[in-house]
Amino acid sequence: MNDTPPTLQAYRASVLHFVNDPAFDEQAVRWHADGLLLVQNGKILDAGDYARLLPTLPVGTAIEDWRGKLLMPGFIDTHVHYPQTDIIGSPAPGLLPWLNTYTFPAERRFDNSAHASEVADFFLRELLRNGTTTAAVYCTVHPQSVDAFFQRSDALNLRMVAGKCLMDRHAPDFLLDTAESGVRESEELIQRWHNKGRQHYAITVRFAPTSSMAQLKLAGELAAQYPDTYIQTHVAENTDEVKWVRDLFPDSRSYLDVYDQVGLMRSRALFAHCIWLDDADRARMAATQSVAAVCPTSNLFLGSGLFDFEAADRMHMPVSLATDVGGGTSFSMLQTMNALYKVGRMGGTHLPALRMFYMATLGGARALQLEGTIGNFVAGCDADFIVVDLQSTPLLARRSATTGTLEEQLFALAILADDRAIAHTYSAGVCVHSRTA
């Protein structure tokens, strides 16, 4: 046999990934209690049982031995605001007062490139510390906030989606663009950053109340001109917000219909929250393959409402999981699963841990139309993965020792674990975070 190729990396641990949604496919889970993950040139080469793959390795291959830990794809957060990092945990009686009191003043500072770059760097490091390797990120109205974010992401070789907020009304003057300037700046950013390395651009409408119909129509035209870009916005988060949209757009059937009328519903369109939808809205989401980014910690924190999983599943509406920092209260997708489960229970739905972990990995990749690129361990995918420590706290270690099934172990992780459970985070085969204590 030949000597070990220097680019071949081998990792032994329990290995978990998904090939489908376990809510609808009993064969969706790939679980190897004693597994091996093989990485070459930043891509997944193979994943499976250690006993099967060991004989295929070249003589002398070094194997990183992480037995007792769990290997899985990196988490994918489908809705998060990097400029809100510094206002996480700010008190307010609801969404709209929170925006006016904390969010808009914080975003004002992102006209300064140095400030934007410093926050972007902290934000990305925080994602990696929590095991998140891809996110759909809102910047501010300032183009320099987008440049700062992508520059830091590109330097770390992370796969990220981001975009400049479009907002030409109903916000402080210091955060407003115009219908024309906002779309022009967005197109310039698309040309500068979309598909550069592992960076992707999202046409980002803040939410319908802060965009005129003229701006919304231009955003829809831009989305048609660049069909492989992403679209991201908010919809039906809060009852006061829904009433406001009804007053602002009286000719639209619903809040979601405002976006539909201007061509902003399609695959690669991400709609945060989706709490106050009706079945006609959910059917339209399914028909257009627009994705709901469910944000449980944010919805609880701001008192917005509970996502209806039963109704979404009944209509086959695509769903994904998101932290929504800074309305969301944690960068940890594990802590977000904790809240997700409780939101489901309050609405009469039991969410198995397997489905929650699917939503945070392959479900997120599907939301971004990136299955086959990220989200699982199929050969050829980017080697974005995490090493999970099942003994990261005394309580988790004690509970892990008494779990009898994979479902029980994952459920314990979702309910009890946090950033301390992420021992290592890898992006394109390179370790970009290791827990030091």
MOMOBEL-V147623 format. One record per backbone hydrogen bond with DSSP energy under -1.0 kcal/mol. NH is the residue of the N-H (numbers start at 1). CO is the residue of the C=O. Records with the same first field share a line. If there is no record, write none. Layout:
BEGIN
NH=CO ; CO
END
This chain:
BEGIN
8=5
9=39
11=37
12=64
13=35
14=69
15=32
16=71
17=30
19=28
24=21
25=21
28=25
30=17
32=15
35=13
36=48
37=11
38=46
39=9
40=43
43=40
44=381
45=38
46=38
48=36
50=34
53=49
54=50
56=53
57=54
61=58
64=10
66=12
69=66
70=388
71=14
72=386
74=384
75=131
76=360
77=134
78=321
80=136
81=325
82=138
85=82
87=84
90=87
98=94
99=95
100=96
101=97
102=98
103=98
104=99
106=102
107=103
108=104
109=106
110=107
111=108
112=109
116=112
117=113
118=114
119=115
120=116
121=117
122=118
123=119
124=120
125=121
126=122
127=123
128=124
129=125
130=126
131=128
132=127
133=75
134=75
136=77
137=161
138=80
139=163
145=142
147=143
148=144
149=145
150=146
151=147
152=148
153=149
154=150
155=151
156=152
158=153
160=198
161=135
162=200
163=137
165=140
166=204
168=210
169=210
175=172
176=173
177=167
182=178
183=179
184=180
185=181
186=182
187=183
188=184
189=185
190=186
191=187
192=188
193=189
194=190
195=199
196=193
199=196
200=160
202=162
203=230
205=232
206=166
210=207
211=208
216=212
217=213
218=214
219=215
220=216
221=217
222=218
223=219
224=220
225=221
226=222
229=226
230=201
231=268
232=203
233=270
235=272
242=238
243=239
244=240
245=241
246=242
247=243
248=244
249=245
252=249
258=255
260=256
261=257
263=260
264=259
269=266
270=231
271=291
272=233
273=293
274=235 ; 272
275=236
276=236
282=278
283=279
284=280
285=281
286=282
287=283
288=284
290=285
291=269
292=318
293=271
294=320
299=295
300=296
301=297
302=298
304=299
309=307
312=308
313=309
314=310
315=311
316=313
317=312
320=292
322=294
324=79
327=324
328=324
336=332
337=333
338=334
339=335
340=336
341=337
342=338
343=339
344=340
345=341
346=342
347=343
348=345
349=344
356=352
357=353
358=354
359=355
360=356
361=358
363=358
365=361
366=362
367=363
368=364
369=366
370=365
373=370
374=370
380=44
381=378
382=373
383=42
384=382
385=426
386=72
387=424
388=70
389=421
392=389
397=393
398=394
399=395
400=396
401=397
402=399
409=405
410=406
411=407
412=408
413=409
414=410
415=411
416=412
417=413
421=418
422=419
423=387 ; 421
424=387
425=433
426=385
427=430
429=383
430=427
432=425
433=425
435=423
END
